Amino acid sequence: QVQLVESGGGLVQAGGSLRLSCAASGSRFSINDMGWYRQVPGKQRELVATITSGGYTNYADSVKGRFAISRDNAKNTVYLQMNSLKREDTAVYYCNAKTWPVPYTYWGQGTQVTVSS
């Protein structure tokens, strides 16, 4: 059973920055894709950014140029640097990890990010 422990959420003013971290532990298999998703009440969870073990990244159009995802494979940790934050970035951010070759998907508990005007 993989555990994902997130940290770094909080309250920030519009235009500010936050850095989220997510550390994975307990996996019997390699962790391939890792990523961040977010969700606001009443809406579906949406992709923010993902990164493969080889470093290939993918971003939602709404965060391109403002957010940067990275990872430390040795530590099974993924980061999300969020700059130029906007009020519409307010959400609960969830870490996601997928194992390989057995394709399990795991989620973190979520961390709240609130951007005030």
Buried (B, 14 or more C-beta within 10 A) or exposed (E): EBEBBBEBBEEBEBEEEBBBBBBBEEBEEEBBBBBBBBBEEEEEBEBBBBBBBEEEEBBBEEBEEBBBBBBEEEEBBBBBBBBEBBEEBBBBBBBBBBBBEEEBEBBBEBBEBBBEE
